[in-house]
Amino acid sequence: MLLEFLRTIRNGNVQSLLEVSRTMNISMEMALRMAKELAGKGYLQEFGADCGMPQTACSDCPVGSGCQVLTRHWFLTEKGKAAIS
């Protein structure tokens, strides 16, 4: 499953962990745990920034209009690319 996660990131068809979770049919929490585990092992690297302003909620977000968007992007390290080659 971790290799599938890496392949999903490599393919570039997703822009967020929410999209990864939907693509892989797993929970958002599981996607975040997997991303953190893979980053901790050196397969992924994260870059991102917290948004300081409340955002209009996504149409299917249960939080509503009070959410704070966290922008996170992940990319494969050389180790990650080698693992799925």
Secondary structure, 3 states (H helix, E strand, C coil): CHHHHHHHHHHCCCCCHHHHHHHHCCCHHHHHHHHHHHHHCCCEEEEEEEEEEECCCCCCCCCHHHCEEEEEEEEECHHHHHHHC
